[in-house]
């Protein structure tokens, strides 16, 4: 490949990387949660609330709670919250002390589904 060709391709490569990075940054991202991300609670939570950087599409969203042994803890359906940037789900199952994992799926205005998880510890 000639030097001229390489010089011509460099701006295209830089633009591609920039656009790809910008597109990823624009997807729905978890920014805060209750119980707190990597936090410890002394009272079993009755509700999980997750806040995102943009309004989540509740029809494409769900929140799942897994216990310390990876068993699913019963929760209510995922619903919108008074704050339009948040989703919530009631915790209906019994919780024992240990580290819990919250798994979530949601999408924003672009319809691209994003999945993620975080953990918190229940230590009465």
N, CA, C and O of each residue as an XYZ file, in Angstrom:
496
protein
N       0.854     -1.167      0.000
C       0.000      0.000      0.000
C       0.901      1.231      0.000
O       1.855      1.318      0.773
N       0.585      2.173     -0.872
C       1.425      3.357     -0.984
C       1.201      4.309      0.178
O       0.188      4.248      0.875
N       2.146      5.165      0.362
C       2.087      6.159      1.447
C       0.879      7.074      1.257
O       0.224      7.441      2.233
N       0.581      7.440      0.037
C      -0.553      8.309     -0.272
C      -1.866      7.631      0.101
O      -2.763      8.265      0.656
N      -1.977      6.338     -0.206
C      -3.189      5.586      0.120
C      -3.374      5.498      1.626
O      -4.481      5.672      2.136
N      -2.278      5.226      2.336
C      -2.361      5.149      3.800
C      -2.808      6.479      4.399
O      -3.629      6.512      5.316
N      -2.261      7.573      3.873
C      -2.650      8.904      4.364
C      -4.122      9.186      4.090
O      -4.791      9.838      4.891
N      -4.616      8.706      2.980
C      -6.020      8.924      2.629
C      -6.947      8.093      3.512
O      -8.057      8.523      3.826
N      -6.493      6.902      3.914
C      -7.324      6.024      4.734
C      -7.337      6.412      6.214
O      -8.278      6.077      6.933
N      -6.312      7.105      6.663
C      -6.231      7.467      8.084
C      -7.431      8.290      8.553
O      -7.993      7.952      9.596
N      -7.864      9.346      7.857
C      -9.048     10.082      8.319
C     -10.309      9.210      8.352
O     -11.146      9.367      9.241
N     -10.445      8.297      7.392
C     -11.613      7.412      7.378
C     -11.591      6.485      8.584
O     -12.633      6.236      9.191
N     -10.431      5.978      8.934
C     -10.301      5.112     10.099
C     -10.624      5.877     11.382
O     -11.341      5.373     12.247
N     -10.102      7.073     11.500
C     -10.386      7.899     12.686
C     -11.873      8.201     12.780
O     -12.443      8.125     13.869
N     -12.511      8.539     11.677
C     -13.948      8.831     11.680
C     -14.757      7.607     12.071
O     -15.728      7.722     12.820
N     -14.375      6.439     11.577
C     -15.083      5.203     11.914
C     -15.001      4.914     13.403
O     -16.008      4.568     14.020
N     -13.827      5.048     13.985
C     -13.657      4.815     15.421
C     -14.477      5.825     16.224
O     -15.118      5.453     17.207
N     -14.466      7.077     15.823
C     -15.213      8.109     16.539
C     -16.717      7.859     16.483
O     -17.397      7.974     17.502
N     -17.237      7.524     15.323
C     -18.674      7.265     15.175
C     -19.085      6.033     15.967
O     -20.131      6.034     16.617
N     -18.277      4.989     15.919
C     -18.577      3.765     16.668
C     -18.588      4.056     18.169
O     -19.480      3.589     18.877
N     -17.627      4.809     18.656
C     -17.568      5.159     20.081
C     -18.768      6.011     20.477
O     -19.349      5.798     21.541
N     -19.144      6.961     19.646
C     -20.282      7.821     19.932
C     -21.571      7.006     19.956
O     -22.410      7.213     20.833
N     -21.743      6.094     19.023
C     -22.957      5.271     18.982
C     -23.070      4.437     20.250
O     -24.158      4.314     20.811
N     -21.966      3.863     20.709
C     -21.996      3.058     21.931
C     -22.357      3.929     23.125
O     -23.130      3.504     23.984
N     -21.816      5.133     23.195
C     -22.078      6.037     24.315
C     -23.536      6.477     24.361
O     -24.036      6.833     25.428
N     -24.218      6.459     23.235
C     -25.600      6.921     23.181
C     -26.611      5.858     23.594
O     -27.790      6.175     23.750
N     -26.193      4.618     23.773
C     -27.103      3.569     24.205
C     -27.473      3.759     25.671
O     -26.776      4.438     26.423
N     -28.573      3.150     26.052
C     -29.050      3.240     27.425
C     -28.048      2.591     28.370
O     -27.625      1.453     28.167
N     -27.672      3.344     29.420
C     -26.662      2.894     30.367
C     -27.189      3.064     31.789
O     -27.799      4.084     32.111
N     -26.954      2.073     32.631
C     -27.315      2.164     34.046
C     -26.418      3.203     34.718
O     -25.195      3.154     34.583
N     -27.032      4.146     35.445
C     -26.242      5.182     36.123
C     -26.360      5.133     37.639
O     -25.484      5.637     38.342
N     -27.437      4.529     38.158
C     -27.652      4.483     39.605
C     -28.679      3.407     39.907
O     -29.504      3.074     39.055
N     -28.633      2.865     41.113
C     -29.604      1.841     41.501
C     -29.826      1.865     43.007
O     -28.973      2.312     43.775
N     -30.992      1.374     43.407
C     -31.311      1.142     44.823
C     -31.883     -0.255     44.903
O     -32.907     -0.532     44.278
N     -31.240     -1.165     45.668
C     -30.022     -1.026     46.450
C     -28.850     -0.608     45.569
O     -28.807     -0.895     44.373
N     -27.901      0.082     46.202
C     -26.770      0.665     45.485
C     -25.881     -0.396     44.846
O     -25.741     -1.508     45.353
N     -25.297     -0.024     43.739
C     -24.346     -0.881     43.028
C     -23.162     -1.153     43.959
O     -22.529     -0.220     44.453
N     -22.869     -2.424     44.195
C     -21.797     -2.872     45.093
C     -21.991     -2.403     46.534
O     -21.039     -2.381     47.314
N     -23.216     -2.031     46.886
C     -23.507     -1.575     48.243
C     -23.907     -2.722     49.160
O     -24.023     -3.872     48.736
N     -24.117     -2.379     50.431
C     -24.573     -3.339     51.433
C     -25.809     -2.773     52.101
O     -25.834     -1.605     52.488
N     -26.845     -3.609     52.237
C     -28.070     -3.212     52.927
C     -28.262     -4.109     54.138
O     -27.876     -5.277     54.127
N     -28.868     -3.546     55.193
C     -29.108     -4.321     56.415
C     -30.566     -4.746     56.527
O     -30.920     -5.556     57.384
N     -31.407     -4.199     55.661
C     -32.815     -4.571     55.592
C     -33.081     -5.103     54.190
O     -32.657     -4.502     53.202
N     -33.776     -6.218     54.104
C     -34.078     -6.782     52.789
C     -34.882     -5.784     51.965
O     -35.906     -5.285     52.432
N     -34.437     -5.485     50.752
C     -35.173     -4.528     49.923
C     -36.536     -5.078     49.500
O     -36.677     -6.272     49.236
N     -37.514     -4.217     49.439
C     -38.845     -4.596     48.964
C     -39.048     -4.174     47.512
O     -40.057     -4.505     46.888
N     -38.074     -3.439     46.987
C     -38.181     -2.920     45.631
C     -36.780     -2.719     45.057
O     -35.849     -2.369     45.783
N     -36.638     -2.940     43.767
C     -35.407     -2.646     43.038
C     -35.712     -1.482     42.105
O     -36.699     -1.522     41.370
N     -34.881     -0.449     42.124
C     -35.070      0.692     41.246
C     -33.762      0.974     40.528
O     -32.713      1.111     41.158
N     -33.830      1.059     39.206
C     -32.654      1.289     38.378
C     -32.861      2.540     37.541
O     -33.893      2.692     36.888
N     -31.871      3.443     37.561
C     -31.917      4.677     36.782
C     -30.952      4.569     35.616
O     -29.862      4.010     35.740
N     -31.372      5.112     34.481
C     -30.579      5.055     33.259
C     -30.283      6.457     32.744
O     -30.876      7.431     33.206
N     -29.371      6.557     31.790
C     -28.995      7.855     31.227
C     -30.027      8.390     30.238
O     -29.944      9.549     29.831
N     -30.983      7.576     29.852
C     -32.089      8.014     28.998
C     -33.328      7.203     29.356
O     -33.236      6.172     30.022
N     -34.470      7.673     28.915
C     -35.735      7.006     29.248
C     -35.761      5.584     28.697
O     -35.655      5.389     27.487
N     -35.901      4.586     29.575
C     -35.952      3.198     29.111
C     -37.333      2.847     28.544
O     -38.351      3.393     28.969
N     -37.340      1.945     27.597
C     -38.588      1.445     27.018
C     -39.054      0.262     27.874
O     -38.477     -0.822     27.799
N     -40.087      0.466     28.679
C     -40.531     -0.565     29.619
C     -40.997     -1.832     28.905
O     -40.905     -2.922     29.469
N     -41.491     -1.711     27.687
C     -41.957     -2.897     26.968
C     -40.805     -3.821     26.569
O     -41.032     -4.998     26.289
N     -39.589     -3.311     26.537
C     -38.411     -4.119     26.205
C     -37.523     -4.363     27.426
O     -36.383     -4.809     27.292
N     -38.050     -4.071     28.608
C     -37.235     -4.109     29.822
C     -37.671     -5.195     30.793
O     -38.839     -5.579     30.837
N     -36.714     -5.678     31.564
C     -37.037     -6.536     32.696
C     -35.919     -6.463     33.726
O     -34.777     -6.131     33.409
N     -36.276     -6.782     34.969
C     -35.325     -6.808     36.080
C     -35.476     -8.160     36.756
O     -36.584     -8.575     37.096
N     -34.350     -8.848     36.949
C     -34.336    -10.169     37.581
C     -33.378    -10.107     38.765
O     -32.302     -9.517     38.673
N     -33.775    -10.719     39.875
C     -32.939    -10.775     41.071
C     -32.502    -12.212     41.312
O     -33.333    -13.116     41.392
N     -31.197    -12.419     41.426
C     -30.648    -13.744     41.711
C     -30.033    -13.741     43.103
O     -29.346    -12.799     43.497
N     -30.297    -14.818     43.838
C     -29.758    -14.973     45.174
C     -28.296    -15.383     45.171
O     -27.705    -15.585     44.110
N     -27.702    -15.508     46.373
C     -26.290    -15.878     46.495
C     -25.955    -17.213     45.821
O     -24.824    -17.417     45.378
N     -26.919    -18.106     45.745
C     -26.687    -19.410     45.100
C     -27.202    -19.425     43.653
O     -27.396    -20.493     43.073
N     -27.420    -18.250     43.081
C     -27.878    -18.046     41.696
C     -29.332    -18.440     41.457
O     -29.770    -18.470     40.307
N     -30.094    -18.744     42.507
C     -31.519    -19.015     42.318
C     -32.255    -17.703     42.109
O     -31.876    -16.668     42.657
N     -33.299    -17.759     41.319
C     -34.088    -16.572     41.032
C     -34.988    -16.252     42.226
O     -35.677    -17.129     42.747
N     -34.974    -14.993     42.651
C     -35.836    -14.517     43.719
C     -37.066    -13.903     43.057
O     -36.931    -13.118     42.118
N     -38.248    -14.243     43.526
C     -39.481    -13.754     42.905
C     -39.569    -12.231     42.978
O     -39.367    -11.627     44.031
N     -39.876    -11.631     41.832
C     -40.097    -10.187     41.744
C     -41.377     -9.933     40.964
O     -41.858    -10.793     40.228
N     -41.909     -8.747     41.140
C     -43.056     -8.336     40.346
C     -42.595     -7.933     38.956
O     -41.398     -7.922     38.670
N     -43.534     -7.606     38.106
C     -43.169     -7.196     36.750
C     -42.437     -5.853     36.783
O     -42.622     -5.043     37.691
N     -41.612     -5.646     35.778
C     -40.863     -4.398     35.650
C     -41.810     -3.300     35.210
O     -42.563     -3.456     34.250
N     -41.762     -2.179     35.930
C     -42.682     -1.065     35.653
C     -41.920      0.244     35.556
O     -40.762      0.347     35.959
N     -42.598      1.236     35.011
C     -42.015      2.569     34.993
C     -42.062      3.139     36.400
O     -42.841      2.688     37.241
N     -41.242      4.110     36.642
C     -41.102      4.757     37.941
C     -41.605      6.184     37.789
O     -41.759      6.670     36.668
N     -41.863      6.860     38.901
C     -42.275      8.266     38.844
C     -41.230      9.101     38.092
O     -41.579     10.021     37.352
N     -39.963      8.777     38.287
C     -38.882      9.400     37.531
C     -38.813      8.659     36.197
O     -38.561      7.455     36.183
N     -39.026      9.333     35.103
C     -39.121      8.669     33.798
C     -37.819      8.035     33.330
O     -37.820      7.314     32.332
N     -36.712      8.279     34.018
C     -35.441      7.656     33.661
C     -35.212      6.350     34.423
O     -34.142      5.750     34.320
N     -36.215      5.909     35.188
C     -36.034      4.743     36.054
C     -37.053      3.645     35.767
O     -38.138      3.882     35.236
N     -36.650      2.433     36.142
C     -37.519      1.258     36.141
C     -37.537      0.695     37.546
O     -36.592      0.892     38.310
N     -38.607     -0.006     37.895
C     -38.717     -0.580     39.224
C     -39.382     -1.950     39.167
O     -40.161     -2.244     38.259
N     -39.061     -2.776     40.149
C     -39.697     -4.089     40.297
C     -39.784     -4.392     41.790
O     -38.814     -4.204     42.525
N     -40.940     -4.857     42.232
C     -41.115     -5.236     43.638
C     -40.410     -6.559     43.899
O     -40.405     -7.447     43.047
N     -39.812     -6.687     45.086
C     -39.195     -7.951     45.497
C     -40.230     -8.679     46.332
O     -40.656     -8.184     47.375
N     -40.636     -9.862     45.873
C     -41.674    -10.626     46.562
C     -41.121    -11.855     47.269
O     -41.753    -12.375     48.188
N     -39.964    -12.318     46.859
C     -39.374    -13.521     47.427
C     -38.639    -13.233     48.733
O     -38.350    -12.085     49.071
N     -38.349    -14.308     49.451
C     -37.617    -14.214     50.705
C     -36.123    -14.141     50.425
O     -35.599    -14.862     49.576
N     -35.449    -13.261     51.153
C     -34.019    -13.093     50.960
C     -33.248    -13.546     52.194
O     -33.635    -13.246     53.323
N     -32.159    -14.266     51.969
C     -31.241    -14.694     53.017
C     -29.978    -13.836     52.901
O     -29.732    -13.251     51.846
N     -29.185    -13.752     53.952
C     -27.947    -12.973     53.862
C     -27.045    -13.477     52.729
O     -26.977    -14.677     52.462
N     -26.362    -12.549     52.076
C     -25.432    -12.920     51.014
C     -25.359    -11.868     49.926
O     -25.939    -10.788     50.038
N     -24.628    -12.210     48.861
C     -24.431    -11.312     47.725
C     -25.468    -11.622     46.652
O     -25.592    -12.763     46.208
N     -26.201    -10.610     46.243
C     -27.260    -10.745     45.249
C     -26.845    -10.076     43.939
O     -26.079     -9.112     43.925
N     -27.371    -10.612     42.845
C     -27.102    -10.061     41.523
C     -28.414     -9.583     40.912
O     -29.404    -10.313     40.883
N     -28.403     -8.352     40.426
C     -29.540     -7.784     39.705
C     -29.169     -7.817     38.228
O     -28.189     -7.200     37.810
N     -29.964     -8.543     37.439
C     -29.770     -8.598     35.992
C     -30.859     -7.747     35.351
O     -32.019     -7.806     35.760
N     -30.495     -6.973     34.369
C     -31.503     -6.121     33.724
C     -31.322     -6.133     32.217
O     -30.242     -6.396     31.687
N     -32.428     -5.836     31.555
C     -32.456     -5.670     30.108
C     -33.337     -4.471     29.838
O     -34.408     -4.344     30.430
N     -32.904     -3.591     28.953
C     -33.720     -2.434     28.588
C     -33.278     -1.912     27.229
O     -32.293     -2.380     26.658
N     -34.008     -0.957     26.732
C     -33.665     -0.290     25.476
C     -34.109      1.156     25.582
O     -35.040      1.483     26.319
N     -33.441      2.004     24.848
C     -33.801      3.416     24.821
C     -34.514      3.766     23.537
O     -35.126      2.913     22.895
N     -34.429      5.016     23.174
C     -35.159      5.509     22.009
C     -34.711      4.876     20.695
O     -35.483      4.830     19.738
N     -33.470      4.388     20.638
C     -33.003      3.765     19.394
C     -33.460      2.317     19.257
O     -33.269      1.707     18.205
N     -34.072      1.753     20.324
C     -34.578      0.389     20.276
C     -33.523     -0.684     20.461
O     -33.845     -1.872     20.459
N     -32.268     -0.286     20.622
C     -31.188     -1.263     20.793
C     -31.214     -1.811     22.216
O     -31.080     -1.051     23.175
N     -31.384     -3.112     22.358
C     -31.492     -3.746     23.671
C     -30.110     -3.839     24.311
O     -29.150     -4.296     23.691
N     -30.032     -3.397     25.558
C     -28.796     -3.464     26.338
C     -29.049     -4.338     27.558
O     -30.105     -4.258     28.185
N     -28.081     -5.164     27.884
C     -28.172     -6.028     29.064
C     -27.034     -5.678     30.009
O     -25.966     -5.230     29.592
N     -27.293     -5.896     31.297
C     -26.245     -5.644     32.274
C     -26.596     -6.285     33.605
O     -27.649     -6.904     33.761
N     -25.700     -6.123     34.552
C     -25.948     -6.651     35.894
C     -25.114     -5.868     36.886
O     -24.128     -5.218     36.535
N     -25.540     -5.949     38.140
C     -24.747     -5.396     39.227
C     -25.038     -6.208     40.469
O     -25.988     -6.990     40.495
N     -24.229     -6.031     41.496
C     -24.399     -6.794     42.727
C     -24.542     -5.880     43.937
O     -24.062     -4.746     43.952
N     -25.219     -6.413     44.950
C     -25.276     -5.770     46.257
C     -25.297     -6.890     47.295
O     -25.599     -8.040     46.975
N     -24.975     -6.544     48.533
C     -24.931     -7.517     49.613
C     -26.038     -7.224     50.603
O     -26.256     -6.073     50.983
N     -26.742     -8.275     51.023
C     -27.750     -8.176     52.084
C     -27.122     -8.795     53.326
O     -26.824     -9.989     53.369
N     -26.927     -7.934     54.352
C     -26.264     -8.359     55.569
C     -27.049     -7.826     56.760
O     -26.757     -6.737     57.255
N     -28.057     -8.593     57.232
C     -28.905     -8.092     58.331
C     -28.146     -7.962     59.649
O     -28.725     -7.556     60.657
